[in-house]
Amino acid sequence: MAGTATPLNQIRPLARYGAVLTVGLGICLFVLCASPFVHAGQRYAYPFDAEEDLLTQAELFTSWHSAVVEHANSRNQLYACAQDKSACRGRLRSFNRMLEKADTLSAEEQIELVNYYINRSRYDDDHRRRIENGSGVRIGWQRNHWSSLYTFLIKGGDCEDYASSKYFMLRELGHPAEDLRVVVARSRELGGVHAVLAVKRPDGTVWLLDSDNRIRKRSHRGYGFIYAMNEYFVWDHRDDYLRP
């Protein structure tokens, strides 16, 4: 999986965040808290080309990087079903059929097919841990981990896993990593933290693939973008998100 190299001196220093990278991105920013939605309408399009938002290399966000490694290590299992139907589990058989169909489609049609196919998977929030206050009242959820495509097809997942699985499936279809990002945002519609896949198109527009089958091809109104990642880098959008 080749990606576009970026000089290390263009990546914002980790000293600003320290241990907050894994703890903050992996826990705090995934808490579905009760605070009001902040500046939801400010972002009408995801800032895909905002180089100043580049934070660090993805391997330092360990919970996400482990999913990237797991996906690479499980690719043989993904394709085993094509040679041996007895090796099929969960949705692996339909996955291989989808890949065969996708080979006959344009890039745009592949994106639409992947969005529809992944969204048909079983929703499962077992990848979250309940967070309670001192009185035992739930105040949010903490991410346990991100799913690889193989794990998602076997077990299902929540909205973040839908987004990561679309990322990995489009990578398997040959879409370049530099055109794809799993984006975490606060959703005004849902009133909490949500994840979508951002896909940059050749004309410069960005499509947001949501878990409700919608593809937002132009306006991204209603999202306050927090951070994003692909298999190489992490982007921090919080400065834009909080800017008055």
C-alpha positions as protocol buffer text, in pm:
chain_id: "A"
residue {
  index: 1
  type: MET
  ca { x: 0 y: 0 z: 0 }
}
residue {
  index: 2
  type: ALA
  ca { x: 204 y: 294 z: -121 }
}
residue {
  index: 3
  type: GLY
  ca { x: 126 y: 645 z: -11 }
}
residue {
  index: 4
  type: THR
  ca { x: 243 y: 999 z: -69 }
}
residue {
  index: 5
  type: ALA
  ca { x: 554 y: 1075 z: 136 }
}
residue {
  index: 6
  type: THR
  ca { x: 551 y: 1385 z: 352 }
}
residue {
  index: 7
  type: PRO
  ca { x: 871 y: 1537 z: 499 }
}
residue {
  index: 8
  type: LEU
  ca { x: 885 y: 1488 z: 873 }
}
residue {
  index: 9
  type: ASN
  ca { x: 956 y: 1856 z: 928 }
}
residue {
  index: 10
  type: GLN
  ca { x: 610 y: 1932 z: 793 }
}
residue {
  index: 11
  type: ILE
  ca { x: 443 y: 1725 z: 1063 }
}
residue {
  index: 12
  type: ARG
  ca { x: 337 y: 1917 z: 1372 }
}
residue {
  index: 13
  type: PRO
  ca { x: 549 y: 1818 z: 1674 }
}
residue {
  index: 14
  type: LEU
  ca { x: 410 y: 1563 z: 1916 }
}
residue {
  index: 15
  type: ALA
  ca { x: 541 y: 1760 z: 2213 }
}
residue {
  index: 16
  type: ARG
  ca { x: 228 y: 1972 z: 2194 }
}
residue {
  index: 17
  type: TYR
  ca { x: 17 y: 1668 z: 2274 }
}
residue {
  index: 18
  type: GLY
  ca { x: 250 y: 1412 z: 2436 }
}
residue {
  index: 19
  type: ALA
  ca { x: 60 y: 1111 z: 2564 }
}
residue {
  index: 20
  type: VAL
  ca { x: -267 y: 1279 z: 2469 }
}
residue {
  index: 21
  type: LEU
  ca { x: -237 y: 1144 z: 2113 }
}
residue {
  index: 22
  type: THR
  ca { x: -341 y: 791 z: 2199 }
}
residue {
  index: 23
  type: VAL
  ca { x: -539 y: 867 z: 2513 }
}
residue {
  index: 24
  type: GLY
  ca { x: -705 y: 1179 z: 2374 }
}
residue {
  index: 25
  type: LEU
  ca { x: -782 y: 1055 z: 2024 }
}
residue {
  index: 26
  type: GLY
  ca { x: -859 y: 703 z: 2132 }
}
residue {
  index: 27
  type: ILE
  ca { x: -1075 y: 788 z: 2433 }
}
residue {
  index: 28
  type: CYS
  ca { x: -1171 y: 1150 z: 2498 }
}
residue {
  index: 29
  type: LEU
  ca { x: -1268 y: 1238 z: 2143 }
}
residue {
  index: 30
  type: PHE
  ca { x: -1483 y: 928 z: 2116 }
}
residue {
  index: 31
  type: VAL
  ca { x: -1685 y: 1004 z: 2428 }
}
residue {
  index: 32
  type: LEU
  ca { x: -2046 y: 1082 z: 2337 }
}
residue {
  index: 33
  type: CYS
  ca { x: -2082 y: 1356 z: 2591 }
}
residue {
  index: 34
  type: ALA
  ca { x: -2382 y: 1572 z: 2668 }
}
residue {
  index: 35
  type: SER
  ca { x: -2218 y: 1904 z: 2582 }
}
residue {
  index: 36
  type: PRO
  ca { x: -2387 y: 2116 z: 2313 }
}
residue {
  index: 37
  type: PHE
  ca { x: -2283 y: 2087 z: 1952 }
}
residue {
  index: 38
  type: VAL
  ca { x: -2011 y: 2343 z: 1882 }
}
residue {
  index: 39
  type: HIS
  ca { x: -2007 y: 2539 z: 1557 }
}
residue {
  index: 40
  type: ALA
  ca { x: -2179 y: 2260 z: 1367 }
}
residue {
  index: 41
  type: GLY
  ca { x: -2251 y: 2470 z: 1062 }
}
residue {
  index: 42
  type: GLN
  ca { x: -1904 y: 2618 z: 1020 }
}
residue {
  index: 43
  type: ARG
  ca { x: -1772 y: 2334 z: 809 }
}
residue {
  index: 44
  type: TYR
  ca { x: -1952 y: 2307 z: 477 }
}
residue {
  index: 45
  type: ALA
  ca { x: -1680 y: 2086 z: 325 }
}
residue {
  index: 46
  type: TYR
  ca { x: -1422 y: 1862 z: 484 }
}
residue {
  index: 47
  type: PRO
  ca { x: -1079 y: 2038 z: 471 }
}
residue {
  index: 48
  type: PHE
  ca { x: -898 y: 1761 z: 287 }
}
residue {
  index: 49
  type: ASP
  ca { x: -610 y: 1978 z: 167 }
}
residue {
  index: 50
  type: ALA
  ca { x: -543 y: 2161 z: 496 }
}
residue {
  index: 51
  type: GLU
  ca { x: -173 y: 2073 z: 527 }
}
residue {
  index: 52
  type: GLU
  ca { x: -145 y: 2269 z: 850 }
}
residue {
  index: 53
  type: ASP
  ca { x: -372 y: 2010 z: 1014 }
}
residue {
  index: 54
  type: LEU
  ca { x: -122 y: 1728 z: 958 }
}
residue {
  index: 55
  type: LEU
  ca { x: -36 y: 1603 z: 1308 }
}
residue {
  index: 56
  type: THR
  ca { x: 179 y: 1291 z: 1305 }
}
residue {
  index: 57
  type: GLN
  ca { x: 242 y: 947 z: 1165 }
}
residue {
  index: 58
  type: ALA
  ca { x: -40 y: 697 z: 1203 }
}
residue {
  index: 59
  type: GLU
  ca { x: 174 y: 438 z: 1381 }
}
residue {
  index: 60
  type: LEU
  ca { x: 177 y: 665 z: 1688 }
}
residue {
  index: 61
  type: PHE
  ca { x: -202 y: 638 z: 1715 }
}
residue {
  index: 62
  type: THR
  ca { x: -171 y: 282 z: 1835 }
}
residue {
  index: 63
  type: SER
  ca { x: -537 y: 177 z: 1847 }
}
residue {
  index: 64
  type: TRP
  ca { x: -581 y: 274 z: 1481 }
}
residue {
  index: 65
  type: HIS
  ca { x: -241 y: 147 z: 1369 }
}
residue {
  index: 66
  type: SER
  ca { x: -316 y: -196 z: 1518 }
}
residue {
  index: 67
  type: ALA
  ca { x: -620 y: -218 z: 1285 }
}
residue {
  index: 68
  type: VAL
  ca { x: -399 y: -128 z: 987 }
}
residue {
  index: 69
  type: VAL
  ca { x: -155 y: -405 z: 1082 }
}
residue {
  index: 70
  type: GLU
  ca { x: -437 y: -651 z: 1148 }
}
residue {
  index: 71
  type: HIS
  ca { x: -585 y: -578 z: 806 }
}
residue {
  index: 72
  type: ALA
  ca { x: -251 y: -643 z: 635 }
}
residue {
  index: 73
  type: ASN
  ca { x: -210 y: -968 z: 827 }
}
residue {
  index: 74
  type: SER
  ca { x: -562 y: -1093 z: 752 }
}
residue {
  index: 75
  type: ARG
  ca { x: -572 y: -1030 z: 377 }
}
residue {
  index: 76
  type: ASN
  ca { x: -511 y: -1398 z: 299 }
}
residue {
  index: 77
  type: GLN
  ca { x: -815 y: -1488 z: 509 }
}
residue {
  index: 78
  type: LEU
  ca { x: -1023 y: -1233 z: 321 }
}
residue {
  index: 79
  type: TYR
  ca { x: -950 y: -1400 z: -12 }
}
residue {
  index: 80
  type: ALA
  ca { x: -939 y: -1764 z: 105 }
}
residue {
  index: 81
  type: CYS
  ca { x: -1312 y: -1795 z: 47 }
}
residue {
  index: 82
  type: ALA
  ca { x: -1269 y: -1749 z: -327 }
}
residue {
  index: 83
  type: GLN
  ca { x: -1067 y: -2072 z: -346 }
}
residue {
  index: 84
  type: ASP
  ca { x: -1238 y: -2270 z: -71 }
}
residue {
  index: 85
  type: LYS
  ca { x: -1607 y: -2210 z: 5 }
}
residue {
  index: 86
  type: SER
  ca { x: -1572 y: -2408 z: 329 }
}
residue {
  index: 87
  type: ALA
  ca { x: -1338 y: -2132 z: 450 }
}
residue {
  index: 88
  type: CYS
  ca { x: -1618 y: -1876 z: 429 }
}
residue {
  index: 89
  type: ARG
  ca { x: -1740 y: -1722 z: 750 }
}
residue {
  index: 90
  type: GLY
  ca { x: -1982 y: -1439 z: 809 }
}
residue {
  index: 91
  type: ARG
  ca { x: -2000 y: -1220 z: 500 }
}
residue {
  index: 92
  type: LEU
  ca { x: -1673 y: -1336 z: 343 }
}
residue {
  index: 93
  type: ARG
  ca { x: -1852 y: -1513 z: 58 }
}
residue {
  index: 94
  type: SER
  ca { x: -2048 y: -1201 z: -37 }
}
residue {
  index: 95
  type: PHE
  ca { x: -1730 y: -994 z: 2 }
}
residue {
  index: 96
  type: ASN
  ca { x: -1558 y: -1189 z: -272 }
}
residue {
  index: 97
  type: ARG
  ca { x: -1866 y: -1156 z: -493 }
}
residue {
  index: 98
  type: MET
  ca { x: -1862 y: -782 z: -435 }
}
residue {
  index: 99
  type: LEU
  ca { x: -1497 y: -763 z: -539 }
}
residue {
  index: 100
  type: GLU
  ca { x: -1574 y: -949 z: -861 }
}
residue {
  index: 101
  type: LYS
  ca { x: -1859 y: -711 z: -936 }
}
residue {
  index: 102
  type: ALA
  ca { x: -1651 y: -406 z: -846 }
}
residue {
  index: 103
  type: ASP
  ca { x: -1384 y: -503 z: -1101 }
}
residue {
  index: 104
  type: THR
  ca { x: -1637 y: -422 z: -1376 }
}
residue {
  index: 105
  type: LEU
  ca { x: -1730 y: -79 z: -1235 }
}
residue {
  index: 106
  type: SER
  ca { x: -1593 y: 272 z: -1259 }
}
residue {
  index: 107
  type: ALA
  ca { x: -1418 y: 424 z: -955 }
}
residue {
  index: 108
  type: GLU
  ca { x: -1731 y: 626 z: -873 }
}
residue {
  index: 109
  type: GLU
  ca { x: -1950 y: 319 z: -892 }
}
residue {
  index: 110
  type: GLN
  ca { x: -1705 y: 126 z: -673 }
}
residue {
  index: 111
  type: ILE
  ca { x: -1732 y: 392 z: -401 }
}
residue {
  index: 112
  type: GLU
  ca { x: -2111 y: 374 z: -411 }
}
residue {
  index: 113
  type: LEU
  ca { x: -2108 y: -8 z: -406 }
}
residue {
  index: 114
  type: VAL
  ca { x: -1868 y: -23 z: -109 }
}
residue {
  index: 115
  type: ASN
  ca { x: -2075 y: 229 z: 85 }
}
residue {
  index: 116
  type: TYR
  ca { x: -2392 y: 28 z: 29 }
}
residue {
  index: 117
  type: TYR
  ca { x: -2231 y: -310 z: 93 }
}
residue {
  index: 118
  type: ILE
  ca { x: -2062 y: -218 z: 423 }
}
residue {
  index: 119
  type: ASN
  ca { x: -2373 y: -37 z: 547 }
}
residue {
  index: 120
  type: ARG
  ca { x: -2570 y: -362 z: 518 }
}
residue {
  index: 121
  type: SER
  ca { x: -2351 y: -524 z: 784 }
}
residue {
  index: 122
  type: ARG
  ca { x: -2469 y: -595 z: 1136 }
}
residue {
  index: 123
  type: TYR
  ca { x: -2442 y: -307 z: 1381 }
}
residue {
  index: 124
  type: ASP
  ca { x: -2261 y: -405 z: 1700 }
}
residue {
  index: 125
  type: ASP
  ca { x: -2146 y: -163 z: 1969 }
}
residue {
  index: 126
  type: ASP
  ca { x: -1945 y: -423 z: 2164 }
}
residue {
  index: 127
  type: HIS
  ca { x: -1632 y: -233 z: 2066 }
}
residue {
  index: 128
  type: ARG
  ca { x: -1728 y: 40 z: 2312 }
}
residue {
  index: 129
  type: ARG
  ca { x: -1695 y: 41 z: 2688 }
}
residue {
  index: 130
  type: ARG
  ca { x: -1956 y: 218 z: 2897 }
}
residue {
  index: 131
  type: ILE
  ca { x: -1829 y: 525 z: 3084 }
}
residue {
  index: 132
  type: GLU
  ca { x: -2018 y: 624 z: 3399 }
}
residue {
  index: 133
  type: ASN
  ca { x: -2000 y: 910 z: 3643 }
}
residue {
  index: 134
  type: GLY
  ca { x: -1965 y: 859 z: 4018 }
}
residue {
  index: 135
  type: SER
  ca { x: -2338 y: 791 z: 4046 }
}
residue {
  index: 136
  type: GLY
  ca { x: -2337 y: 509 z: 3792 }
}
residue {
  index: 137
  type: VAL
  ca { x: -2502 y: 716 z: 3518 }
}
residue {
  index: 138
  type: ARG
  ca { x: -2371 y: 660 z: 3167 }
}
residue {
  index: 139
  type: ILE
  ca { x: -2202 y: 971 z: 3034 }
}
residue {
  index: 140
  type: GLY
  ca { x: -2054 y: 824 z: 2718 }
}
residue {
  index: 141
  type: TRP
  ca { x: -1858 y: 545 z: 2554 }
}
residue {
  index: 142
  type: GLN
  ca { x: -1490 y: 468 z: 2516 }
}
residue {
  index: 143
  type: ARG
  ca { x: -1346 y: 300 z: 2209 }
}
residue {
  index: 144
  type: ASN
  ca { x: -1182 y: -35 z: 2272 }
}
residue {
  index: 145
  type: HIS
  ca { x: -1027 y: -65 z: 1926 }
}
residue {
  index: 146
  type: TRP
  ca { x: -1083 y: -14 z: 1554 }
}
residue {
  index: 147
  type: SER
  ca { x: -1185 y: -307 z: 1335 }
}
residue {
  index: 148
  type: SER
  ca { x: -1000 y: -449 z: 1040 }
}
residue {
  index: 149
  type: LEU
  ca { x: -1212 y: -538 z: 739 }
}
residue {
  index: 150
  type: TYR
  ca { x: -1189 y: -911 z: 816 }
}
residue {
  index: 151
  type: THR
  ca { x: -1303 y: -868 z: 1177 }
}
residue {
  index: 152
  type: PHE
  ca { x: -1586 y: -640 z: 1070 }
}
residue {
  index: 153
  type: LEU
  ca { x: -1718 y: -887 z: 811 }
}
residue {
  index: 154
  type: ILE
  ca { x: -1718 y: -1162 z: 1074 }
}
residue {
  index: 155
  type: LYS
  ca { x: -1852 y: -972 z: 1374 }
}
residue {
  index: 156
  type: GLY
  ca { x: -2003 y: -644 z: 1255 }
}
residue {
  index: 157
  type: GLY
  ca { x: -1927 y: -318 z: 1433 }
}
residue {
  index: 158
  type: ASP
  ca { x: -2036 y: 36 z: 1508 }
}
residue {
  index: 159
  type: CYS
  ca { x: -2019 y: 352 z: 1296 }
}
residue {
  index: 160
  type: GLU
  ca { x: -1642 y: 390 z: 1341 }
}
residue {
  index: 161
  type: ASP
  ca { x: -1591 y: 33 z: 1221 }
}
residue {
  index: 162
  type: TYR
  ca { x: -1817 y: 97 z: 922 }
}
residue {
  index: 163
  type: ALA
  ca { x: -1589 y: 386 z: 824 }
}
residue {
  index: 164
  type: SER
  ca { x: -1265 y: 191 z: 873 }
}
residue {
  index: 165
  type: SER
  ca { x: -1402 y: -107 z: 679 }
}
residue {
  index: 166
  type: LYS
  ca { x: -1496 y: 113 z: 384 }
}
residue {
  index: 167
  type: TYR
  ca { x: -1142 y: 250 z: 394 }
}
residue {
  index: 168
  type: PHE
  ca { x: -984 y: -95 z: 384 }
}
residue {
  index: 169
  type: MET
  ca { x: -1221 y: -225 z: 117 }
}
residue {
  index: 170
  type: LEU
  ca { x: -1153 y: 69 z: -115 }
}
residue {
  index: 171
  type: ARG
  ca { x: -782 y: 14 z: -60 }
}
residue {
  index: 172
  type: GLU
  ca { x: -828 y: -347 z: -171 }
}
residue {
  index: 173
  type: LEU
  ca { x: -993 y: -213 z: -487 }
}
residue {
  index: 174
  type: GLY
  ca { x: -687 y: 0 z: -558 }
}
residue {
  index: 175
  type: HIS
  ca { x: -801 y: 342 z: -438 }
}
residue {
  index: 176
  type: PRO
  ca { x: -491 y: 530 z: -315 }
}
residue {
  index: 177
  type: ALA
  ca { x: -446 y: 599 z: 56 }
}
residue {
  index: 178
  type: GLU
  ca { x: -381 y: 968 z: -9 }
}
residue {
  index: 179
  type: ASP
  ca { x: -740 y: 1002 z: -136 }
}
residue {
  index: 180
  type: LEU
  ca { x: -898 y: 833 z: 167 }
}
residue {
  index: 181
  type: ARG
  ca { x: -944 y: 930 z: 531 }
}
residue {
  index: 182
  type: VAL
  ca { x: -1144 y: 796 z: 819 }
}
residue {
  index: 183
  type: VAL
  ca { x: -1287 y: 1115 z: 970 }
}
residue {
  index: 184
  type: VAL
  ca { x: -1414 y: 1156 z: 1325 }
}
residue {
  index: 185
  type: ALA
  ca { x: -1660 y: 1442 z: 1371 }
}
residue {
  index: 186
  type: ARG
  ca { x: -1932 y: 1565 z: 1597 }
}
residue {
  index: 187
  type: SER
  ca { x: -2263 y: 1522 z: 1417 }
}
residue {
  index: 188
  type: ARG
  ca { x: -2536 y: 1776 z: 1477 }
}
residue {
  index: 189
  type: GLU
  ca { x: -2795 y: 1528 z: 1349 }
}
residue {
  index: 190
  type: LEU
  ca { x: -2688 y: 1253 z: 1589 }
}
residue {
  index: 191
  type: GLY
  ca { x: -2590 y: 1485 z: 1874 }
}
residue {
  index: 192
  type: GLY
  ca { x: -2260 y: 1307 z: 1936 }
}
residue {
  index: 193
  type: VAL
  ca { x: -1934 y: 1183 z: 1792 }
}
residue {
  index: 194
  type: HIS
  ca { x: -1960 y: 998 z: 1461 }
}
residue {
  index: 195
  type: ALA
  ca { x: -1724 y: 859 z: 1196 }
}
residue {
  index: 196
  type: VAL
  ca { x: -1744 y: 874 z: 818 }
}
residue {
  index: 197
  type: LEU
  ca { x: -1510 y: 799 z: 530 }
}
residue {
  index: 198
  type: ALA
  ca { x: -1385 y: 1094 z: 327 }
}
residue {
  index: 199
  type: VAL
  ca { x: -1295 y: 1022 z: -35 }
}
residue {
  index: 200
  type: LYS
  ca { x: -1126 y: 1286 z: -247 }
}
residue {
  index: 201
  type: ARG
  ca { x: -1237 y: 1277 z: -609 }
}
residue {
  index: 202
  type: PRO
  ca { x: -1031 y: 1376 z: -916 }
}
residue {
  index: 203
  type: ASP
  ca { x: -1227 y: 1702 z: -954 }
}
residue {
  index: 204
  type: GLY
  ca { x: -1120 y: 1808 z: -603 }
}
residue {
  index: 205
  type: THR
  ca { x: -1457 y: 1747 z: -438 }
}
residue {
  index: 206
  type: VAL
  ca { x: -1476 y: 1533 z: -126 }
}
residue {
  index: 207
  type: TRP
  ca { x: -1741 y: 1269 z: -71 }
}
residue {
  index: 208
  type: LEU
  ca { x: -1839 y: 1173 z: 281 }
}
residue {
  index: 209
  type: LEU
  ca { x: -1963 y: 814 z: 306 }
}
residue {
  index: 210
  type: ASP
  ca { x: -2200 y: 781 z: 599 }
}
residue {
  index: 211
  type: SER
  ca { x: -2345 y: 474 z: 771 }
}
residue {
  index: 212
  type: ASP
  ca { x: -2702 y: 569 z: 672 }
}
residue {
  index: 213
  type: ASN
  ca { x: -2624 y: 505 z: 301 }
}
residue {
  index: 214
  type: ARG
  ca { x: -2601 y: 874 z: 221 }
}
residue {
  index: 215
  type: ILE
  ca { x: -2300 y: 1001 z: 30 }
}
residue {
  index: 216
  type: ARG
  ca { x: -2257 y: 1372 z: 86 }
}
residue {
  index: 217
  type: LYS
  ca { x: -2090 y: 1483 z: -234 }
}
residue {
  index: 218
  type: ARG
  ca { x: -2096 y: 1860 z: -187 }
}
residue {
  index: 219
  type: SER
  ca { x: -2204 y: 2027 z: 134 }
}
residue {
  index: 220
  type: HIS
  ca { x: -2093 y: 1869 z: 460 }
}
residue {
  index: 221
  type: ARG
  ca { x: -2307 y: 2094 z: 675 }
}
residue {
  index: 222
  type: GLY
  ca { x: -2380 y: 1957 z: 1021 }
}
residue {
  index: 223
  type: TYR
  ca { x: -2036 y: 1814 z: 1096 }
}
residue {
  index: 224
  type: GLY
  ca { x: -1773 y: 1958 z: 1329 }
}
residue {
  index: 225
  type: PHE
  ca { x: -1455 y: 1779 z: 1219 }
}
residue {
  index: 226
  type: ILE
  ca { x: -1224 y: 1665 z: 1498 }
}
residue {
  index: 227
  type: TYR
  ca { x: -953 y: 1442 z: 1352 }
}
residue {
  index: 228
  type: ALA
  ca { x: -884 y: 1201 z: 1068 }
}
residue {
  index: 229
  type: MET
  ca { x: -640 y: 933 z: 965 }
}
residue {
  index: 230
  type: ASN
  ca { x: -530 y: 701 z: 690 }
}
residue {
  index: 231
  type: GLU
  ca { x: -274 y: 423 z: 717 }
}
residue {
  index: 232
  type: TYR
  ca { x: 13 y: 673 z: 711 }
}
residue {
  index: 233
  type: PHE
  ca { x: -86 y: 991 z: 891 }
}
residue {
  index: 234
  type: VAL
  ca { x: -319 y: 1153 z: 1143 }
}
residue {
  index: 235
  type: TRP
  ca { x: -473 y: 1498 z: 1094 }
}
residue {
  index: 236
  type: ASP
  ca { x: -596 y: 1714 z: 1381 }
}
residue {
  index: 237
  type: HIS
  ca { x: -885 y: 1945 z: 1287 }
}
residue {
  index: 238
  type: ARG
  ca { x: -970 y: 2068 z: 1636 }
}
residue {
  index: 239
  type: ASP
  ca { x: -825 y: 2416 z: 1581 }
}
residue {
  index: 240
  type: ASP
  ca { x: -1070 y: 2467 z: 1294 }
}
residue {
  index: 241
  type: TYR
  ca { x: -1350 y: 2302 z: 1485 }
}
residue {
  index: 242
  type: LEU
  ca { x: -1320 y: 2541 z: 1780 }
}
residue {
  index: 243
  type: ARG
  ca { x: -1238 y: 2858 z: 1583 }
}
residue {
  index: 244
  type: PRO
  ca { x: -1509 y: 3126 z: 1636 }
}
